[in-house]
Amino acid sequence: MKVGFCIRTMAQVIALDYYRGIFTLAALERITGINQTQPGHYAAGRSKPRKQQIQKLEKALHHHGQELCTISL
């Protein structure tokens, strides 16, 4: 079984794989400040993120999402 960012549910693993098709690992690195190889390892199930990394990822992605919500076209 694959292990995702938050390693809570299979749905989150699927979500991580989905967003890897939208954000490159380089983009995730710029958004989160975490070296791009790490999210790749998490998505592939090669390693599990520490609690601190999970919180950092979650906070950065939520912040980025809020920024995207402020865009008006």
KADA-V941604 format. One record per backbone hydrogen bond with DSSP energy under -0.5 kcal/mol. CO is the residue of the C=O (numbers start at 1). NH is the residue of the N-H. If there is no record, write none. Layout:
co:CO nh:NH
co:CO nh:NH
//
This chain:
co:9 nh:12
co:9 nh:13
co:10 nh:14
co:11 nh:15
co:12 nh:16
co:13 nh:17
co:14 nh:18
co:15 nh:19
co:16 nh:20
co:17 nh:21
co:18 nh:21
co:19 nh:22
co:19 nh:23
co:24 nh:28
co:25 nh:29
co:26 nh:30
co:27 nh:31
co:28 nh:32
co:29 nh:33
co:35 nh:38
co:35 nh:39
co:36 nh:40
co:37 nh:41
co:38 nh:42
co:39 nh:43
co:40 nh:44
co:41 nh:45
co:41 nh:46
co:41 nh:47
co:42 nh:45
co:50 nh:54
co:51 nh:55
co:52 nh:56
co:53 nh:57
co:54 nh:58
co:55 nh:59
co:56 nh:60
co:57 nh:61
co:58 nh:62
co:59 nh:63
co:60 nh:64
co:61 nh:65
co:62 nh:66
co:63 nh:67
co:64 nh:68
co:65 nh:69
co:66 nh:70
co:67 nh:70
co:68 nh:71
//
